[in-house]
């Protein structure tokens, strides 16, 4: 997967399998791969392209962030 790939996050099911199919060795390992993916995540792009992620952020602002 390249950093320029954008998927419709609201439509993907079985996300771990979706990631595995795009990883060079063909296996997504949450404990080792997730930190690398998280470091590449564009939060604004996620908000702009995922209604559920935007809702999550708005709930954090209302209830958690002081």
PyMOL commands that set and color helices and strands:
alter all, ss='L'
color gray80, all
select helices_A, chain A and resi 15-20+30-40+43-49+51-63
alter helices_A, ss='H'
color red, helices_A
deselect
rebuild
show_as cartoon
